[in-house]
Amino acid sequence: MFFRRIAFAIGVVCGLIGTQGPEFAQQYRQRLAGAFDELSRVVADFETEAAKQSLTSGEAIARLEQNSDPLAREGGADMQYDMDRLARMKQALTAFAEPGIWRRAVTFVTDFDVATAGQTWRDFEPAIPTSADAVAFGLLALAWGWGAAHAVAWPIRRHLRQRNLRRLAGETV
């Protein structure tokens, strides 16, 4: 009976933590969209400057990377990184816009931007779960926590049960 109560308590804690997943993902999406907007502005400014020199953005980056000045070379590498990051962000935001809780969850886990996720975590404030997504994640996490607690406690319960049976068998002899 004691182990069942512990397993239930662990399940409830996991459920409460699980309900915060969609809230964190929502705050992450908002922050990602803001970072996307700002990075889009930076890349657009670079592309405008490159066009003024009759260059494509790729040609401008190549010119910077071939420059003898280390600052210019680093600027070219940074701009290439920013352009690649912008493409990843756009892909993630597009996937987040698709319907389906599990698709968004998979997108969050596989395509998240490390810098944005870190900033979101630092500023994250838990919320009361009111969405269907939060309830679904909460119930799933509750079941997982309850099951995991039972799986971990199973060998202990088995050992105690066998010890009690040996003790009872010894008393009847």
N, C-alpha and C positions, 0 to 999 in steps of 0.2 A: 504494500500500500504506500509506503514511504517513497519508493522509487517512482511510482505513478504520479505522485504529487510533484516530485522534483522534475520529472519529464514534462508534466503539464506546465510548470512554472517556466522551464527553459523554453518550451514552445511558445508561451505567451510573450516572453521577452523577445524571442526571435520574430514573432509576429509583429510586435510593436516596432522593432527595428526595420522589418521588411516594409512596413507601411510608409517609411520615410524614403524608400528608393525612388518612387515616382516624383516625390517632391524635390529630391536632390536633382533628378534628371531634368525636371522642369526648370529649376534655377540654373542648371548647367546650360540648357538650351538657350535661355535668355542671355546668359553671359556669352555663349558662343556666337549668337546672332550679333551682339554688340561688337565682339572682336572681329567678326566677319565684315561688318560695316566699316570699321576703322581700317582694317587691312585692305579692303577693297579701295578705299580712298587713297591709301599709300601707293598701291599698285597702279591705280589709274593715273596718279600724278607722275609716276615713273614712266608709264607708257606715253603720256602726253609729252614729257621731256624728250623721250626717245624719238617720237614722231617729229618733233621740232628739228631734230638732227637727221631726219629722213631715215631713221632706223626702226626696225621692229624691236620689241622688248628683248627677244632672244639675242639679236645682234648687239644691242646696247649692253646686255649682261656680258656677252663674250668680249666686248671691247673693254669693259671694266676689269674683267678677270685677266686679261692680257696686259693690263697697264703695269708699268714698272713701280708705280706708287702702291705700297702695301695697303693704304687706306682705301684706295679705289678698288683694289682686288677684293678686299674684305666687303666693301659695299656691294660689289657684284655678286659675291657668294651669298650675302645676306638677302639681297633682292631675289635671288633664285630660290632661297629657302622660303621667303615670304610668299612667293608665287605658288610654290608647291603646297605650303600650308593653307593658303587661300583655297586651292583646289580641293584639298581634303576637307576643309570646313564646309565648303559648298556641298560636297557629296554627303557629309554627315547631316547637314541641315535639310537636304532634300529627303534623306531617308527618315529623319525625325518627323517630317510632314506626312509620311505615309500612314494610313490607318493601321491599327493593330498594335496592341500592347506588347506582344512578344517581339515583333519586328523592331519596335523602338528600343526595347530592352537589349536586343542583340546588337543593334546599332550603337547604343551607348557603350556597351562592353567592348566591342571590337574596333570602333572608329573614333574613340574619344581623343580630344586634344589634351595632352598631358598638362600643359601650362594652364589652360582654361579650367580643367578639372581641379587642379591644385588651388587655384584662386577661388573656385566655387566652394571647395571644402573649407577653406579658411573662413569664408563668410556665411557658410550654411547655417540656417536656423530651422530646426525641425518645425513641422506644421501638423496641425490636427488633420488626420487622414479623412477626407470627405469625398474623394473621387472613387469611381469604380476600380480604377487601376490600383489605387492604394489599398483598397479592401482586398482585391485579388492577390496582390503581392503579400499583404499581411497574412491572409489565410494560408497561402503557399508557404511562407516562412514559418508560420506556427506549426504546420504539419511537418515541415522539414526539421525544425528544432525538437519537436516532440519525438519524432522518429529517430533522430540522431541520439537523443538522450536515452531512449530505450535501447538502441543498438550498443551504446557505450556501457549501459548498466546491465545488459544481458549476462555477460560472463560473471559479474559480481553476484547477481541474483541467483544464477545457476550454482555458483560455489556455495552460497549461503543455504540454498535449498538442499544440496547434497550433504552439507555438514549437519543440517537439522535432521535429515533422514538417517544419517549414520548415528547421530546421537539417540534418536528414537529407537533405532534397531539395537543399539547397545543397552538401552534401558529394558527392553523386552526379553533379553537373553538372561 
